[in-house]
Amino acid sequence: MTSHLPSGLQGGEEALISEGVLLTRLDTAVGWARKFSLFPYPFATACCAMEYMSLSMSPYDIDRFGALLPRFTPRQADLLMVIGTVTCRQAPILKRVYAQMAEPKWVMSFGACASTGGFYDNYTTLPGIDRIIPVDVYVPGCPPRPESVLDALMALQRKIQHSKQKLFGEVADPT
Ligand code: SF4
């Protein structure tokens, strides 16, 4: 029998035992669902935001990855995309946005400024958001090409798929 399993479920541990009946691990199925239903919160502060906007245009079509719809409240988002320069005065706001997101949640550092402070080597600019919040994936470039963002998104999806999935009532370590 030829199976037509979603790619995330082809791990050798799944079995299609009849039409409409699929055996898999709960962890695998939850990971597959989570990686293809990301809801980004764009914390956009500077010029990298132009590249972010282009991701939803037809040449790049981020909707193919299930990550198109931005949520403008952190309580409805699970992917924090930090896009652009973050100043020290903005740092407490970014920390609060991250804290308000529900578990499980992930963070993408979008571009050189968010990752390292970029060329702003001065006392007003945060030299990388990983000083204040955990980062799952970094996107290099000033600005990054949309292809780089999609590459980072796929890396994040692989990370989500292979993570131990937190289920009901489980919370992240308070770090
Ligand atoms: S990385 Fe470059 S394009 Fe992005 S916010 Fe910084 S200066 Fe602007």
Boltz pocket constraint, residues with backbone or C-beta under 6 A from the ligand:
constraints:
  - pocket:
      binder: B
      contacts: [[A, 46], [A, 47], [A, 48], [A, 83], [A, 84], [A, 85], [A, 110], [A, 111], [A, 112], [A, 113], [A, 114], [A, 118], [A, 141], [A, 142], [A, 143], [A, 144]]
      max_distance: 6.0
